[in-house]
Every structure is written in structure tokens, then in C-alpha cells.
Amino acid sequence: MVNLIVLLAVPVIIVGCAIFQYLKGTFVKAFAMAIAAVSASAVALGFFAVLANALAGLSGGSDAFEKWGPLLCFVLLFVLTFAVLQTLINLLTRRPIDLGQWPERIGRSVCGIILGLVLSSVLIDSLKVALPDTLQSSTLSKYLGHEAIVTQKQKEPAKPKKPDQPEKFLLREKRKTAGKRD
């Protein structure tokens, strides 16, 4: 099920963003939107766990929040950061900047593809946050980088191995002129 969602959604998102950027806006706004999406995803990936832990402490250990809290925090951080950055972009670029017909067409399409790649990676990351147990046994887990955590019980602490040959650290040789002034 998750494989099918990703398999269908990722190309649709990429092509949809490329078409949207080609038909609407300018190259400068498309480039700024791609940068805003990258920045918003960085903020969401960096701080969703911190926000989820803080809100879990305030929720009083609610089971529903423990299950869905990280996903909600991830999506909330991404959407809010993206909205703030888009508002700033619209305030800074009130007048369109025309770079010519072909640079505009090619640039908008390329920035749309980049935006689609970022948004599809945000979708995959949100699936990874929402469904970690499902992804452990799926074939999609190898593509997402999700690895099952296996804890090994150790009866005694591991002992460091002795190297076959001891390492020799060569001391600097004393020079005949050491300590003498020129």
C-alpha cells in the first residue's frame, strides 16, 4: 500500500509542480519557491522531534499524541515555515523580473522539477515519521533508509581487541642544531 502511494504520488507531484511553475509565475518566483521549500523541509526535519517531545510533555502522555504527534509537528513546521517564507517572497518580489522568453520557460520548468522533488521527499519523510513500524517490513524501507533497530543483549561488556602488531610512534629525532641559534 505504501509502495503504491509513493510510486504514484512522486511522479505526479514532480510533473504537477513543473507544469504549475511553467504556467504560472516567473523564474525568480519559481526559484525563490524552490529555495523556500528546501528551507522549510530543513526546518521541519530539524525541529519536529524537539517540538513533538515538548508537546508530549504538555499533553500528559496521551496515546493519540504519542502516535500522531511527530507527524503533526512535522507537517505543521513545514507548512508554517513555507507559508512565512512565501509571504516574504511575495513582499520582496512585487514587480515581475523578465529575463527573456527562453530563460524564463526553461528556468521555471527546472525550478518546478526541483520543487517537485523537494515536496515528494517531504511526502516520503512524513510517511516515514507516520508509519515507522509498517516501513520496517516493507521493501520501501531500503529506499527510505529506515533500518530496524535490533538490540543485542550482552552478558558482559565487550572487550577491546588487541592489535596484531603494536603501533610504533616514531619520536622526532634530535637534530644537532636543536636549541642553537643561527
N, C-alpha and C positions, 0 to 999 in steps of 0.2 A: 504494500500500500504506500509506504513512504517512498519507495523507489519510484513508483509510478508518478507520485506527486512531483518529485524532483525532476524526473525525466521529462515530464510535460511542461512543468512550470518554468524551468530555467530558460529554455529556448524562447518561450512565449514572452517572458519578461525582457530578455535581451532584444528581441526583434521589436517588441512593443515600444521600448524606450528609444530605440534607434529611429523608428518611424515617428514617434512623438517629437523628438528633438529635430528631426528633419523638417517636419511640417510646421512646427511652432517655434517661435523664439529666434534668437541669433546665436552665433558661435560663442560670443563672450558669455551670454547667459547659460548656454549649454555647458561650457567649460566650468563655469562657476558652480552650476548644479552638480556636476560630477565631483568637484572638489568638496562641495558641501556634503554629498553622500558619503564620500570616503571619510571625512572628518566626523560625521555623525556616527558612522559604524565604528570608528576607533573609540569614540567616547562611550558608546553603548557597550562594546566589548570590554573596555577597560574598567567600567564602573558599575555594571549591572549586579555583580556579585556583592559588592560593598553595599549598594542600596538595598538589595534583597535581604542581606543579613541584618541591616539596620531596621528595616521594616518588619522582619520576622520577630525581632526582639520586642517591637512595639505591638505586634498583633497578639502576643500572648501564646505563641506556639500553636496557632491554628493549622490544622492539617491541610486545609484547602490552600492557604497561603504558602505553606512549605512546598506544596506540589507545584503550584502555578505562579508563585511569587517571582522566581527568577525570570520566567518568560515575560511576565507583565512588566517587570523592571527593565528588561532588555528592550522590549518594544517601546515602552514609554520614553526611555532615554533616547532611543534612535529617533522617534517621531518628534520629540520636543527639540532636540538639537538640530535636526534637519529643518524644522519649521523656523527656528530662530535664525539659522544661517540663511535660509531662503528669504526671510524678511529683510535681513541686512543686505543681501544681494540685490533685491528689488529696490531698496532705498538708494543704493550706490550706483546702480545702472538704470537710471530713469530714461535716458535717451539711448536709442539703439546705436551701436557702433557697426558700421558696414565695412567689411574687409574685402568685398568683391564677391561676385557670384560663385565662382568655383571654390574658393577657400571657405566660404560660408556653408555651402552644401556638404562638402567633404568633412569639414570640421564639426558641423552639427551631427552628422551621422556617426563619426568616430566617438565623439563625446557621448552620444546616445548609447553606443555599444558599451563604453566604459561604465556609464551609469547603470545599464542593464546588468553588467557583470557584478557591480557592487551590490545592487539590490537583490540579485539572485543569491549572492553569498550571504547577505543578511537573512534571506529566507532560510537557507541551509543552516546558518548558525542558530536561528530561532527554533528550527526543528531539532537541532542538536541539544539545545537547552531544554526544550519541552519534552522530548522523548528519549532520554538517555538510555533507559532500560530496553526500549524497543530497538534502538540502534546497535546495541551490543551484539545481538544475534543476527542482524541483517547484513547483507552484502554491501549496503551503503556505508557501513561503518568504516570500511577500509578507505573509502574516498573522503569521508569526513574527518578522519584522523582520530576517531573515538576508539579507544582501546579499553578492553575490560580490565578492571583493576583486580589483580589477583594478590591476595595477601598470603604470605607463607608463614606458617608457624615455625619459629625457630626455638629449639630446645636450649641451645646455648648460643652465645654471641659468636658471630663469625670471626675467625682468627685471620689476621693478615698473613698472606703467603710470603715466604722468604724468597727473595730473588735468587736465581741460579748463580749468578756471579755478583759479588758485591760491587756497588758502584764506587768508582775511584774519583775523587775530586782532586784534580791537579792543583797544587798550590803554585802561586806565581813564583817564578824563580827570582832570586835576589840578583840584582844587577850590581856590577862592580861600582857603578856610579851612583847607586842609590844613596840618597842623603847628602851628596856632594853638590855644591852649587857650581854652575857653569862659569 
